[in-house]
Every structure is written in structure tokens, then in C-alpha cells.
Amino acid sequence: MSSVRLDTWLWAARFFKSRARAKDAIAGGKVHLNGARSKPSKNLAIDDELVIRQGWDEKTVIVKGLSDKRSGAPIAQHLYEETPESLEKRELAGLQRKATGSLITQSRPNKRDRRLIHKFRERNLR
């Protein structure tokens, strides 16, 4: 196989759950091929560089293999190689998110908290 569609490869390499989601991400500018935006039908070749943004993370990967069939995760990992700079950058960003997230509680307000919230709103919305 000499080339494969970009959206199909992203699906086969398990970056997205469906080809439609891969297509939407490419159209939305979340995937850059060799430093530029591209179309979902763009042909991908070996040694192309992809920058993929998923949520908070941005991955820079080099294409090492081509496939248009989705297979298991261990096989899909052989289709690409993430650059060391990308790994380091994602680790650092994850640690920063973890450090800032420790100050925020995600629990629901209890009865006392709800009373205080209602009292605050009544005082400030008059």
C-alpha cells in the first residue's frame, strides 16, 4: 500500500472511534499534516508528520506504516511513532493540569452549601 486517506488512517491507528469523527476533526482544524491544514481525503504517505489535538492534548506523530483496516491497539501502535518532544510536552501539561486540579473539588453541594448559595444569590440579585 503506497498511500491511504488521512481520515481512514486516523481511524485505523485508533486516534478516533469512527471515520466520521476523524473527518470532523480534520475539517475542524484539529489535525495538521506536515504543518498545514488538510482535507480528509488527502493521501498520507510514510514519514509524514501529523499534529493531532484531542481535548487538552496535542500529539506530534510520524507515520511509520499505512493501513486502511482497523485492528487491535498493539498492532495500531506500530503505524506511528510519537516524537520525544511531544511526549515530554504532554507529560508536563498533564502534571500542570493535575497540580491545578487538586485545588478544585468536584463534589455536589450539600444542604448547608445550597442554603449559602441561595442566600448569596438573594443578596446580590436584588
N, C-alpha and C positions, 0 to 999 in steps of 0.2 A: 504494500500500500504506500503510495507516494504522497498522497495528501488526503485530508479529511476536513469536513466542515468544522468551523470553530465551535458552534453550539453543540454539535454531536460529540466532539472530543471532550468538552467540558462535562457533558452528561456521562460519557463513558469513563472519564477519570474521577467520577464521583464528587465533583465540586458542587453539583446541583442535583436535586432529586428528579427533575424531569428536563427534557429538552426545551420545553416551553419556558421554564424558569430560567434556564441558561440563556435563551433567546431574549427574554425580557431584561436580564441583567446586562447583556451586551448592548441592547438598544438603549438602556438607561445610562450607559457610560460607566458601568461598574467593572468592565473588562477592557483592558488595553492590550493590543497586540503590537509588539516591537515599538512601544512608546506612543502609539496613536490609537484613537478610537477606530473601531472597525464594525463591519456588518456581521450578522450571524452566519451568513453564507460564505464568508471569507475562508479560503483554503489555508489550512495550517500545515506547516512542514516541521521536520525535526530541527532542533536547535533554535526555534522561535522562542521569544521571551514574552510571557504573559504577566500582567499585573492584574490581580483579581481582588476586588474589595467585597468582603462578605461581612456585614454587620460592622463591628468595630475593627476587624482585622483586615489587613491588606497584605496579600501574599504575592511574592515575585517568584515565578516558577519558569524553568527551562523545559521545553518539550523534549523528552527522550524517546518516546515511542508514540505510534499512531494507532488508534483503534476506533471503530465505529460501533462496537458492541460493548455493552455494559457487563462487567464481570465482577468478581469478588474484590473486596478492598485490597488484599495483599497484591493481587495482580494489577489493580489500577494504580497502585503506588509506584510501579515500575514505569509508568507512562510519563512521569515528570520528576523533576528534582528541584526542590526549593533552595534558593540561594542562601548562603550563610548570613548575609546581611539582613535578609527578610526574616529569617528565624530569630536573629538577635533583636531586631526591631519589634517583632510580635511579642517576644518574651518580656521585653522592657515595658511595652504598652500594657501587657497583662498584669504585670506587677504593680504598675501605677494605678490601674483600674481597681485592683484588689485592695491597695492601700487606701484609696479614697472611698471605696465602698464599705469599708469597715466602720465608718462613722455613721452610716445611714442604716436605720432599721427598716425592715420591710414588713413588720407585723401590722395587723389591723388595730385601729384604736379601740381601747376598752371603753367601758361605760363612763368612767371618770374623764378620759381623754375626749370623748364625744361631747360631754357636758361643757368642758372647757372650750372646745371648738365652737359650739353653738353660742356660748357666752361671748366669745371673741367676735364672732360674726355679727351678733346683735348690737354690740357696742360700736363696731366700725362701719356698719352699713346703714346707719340712721342718717 
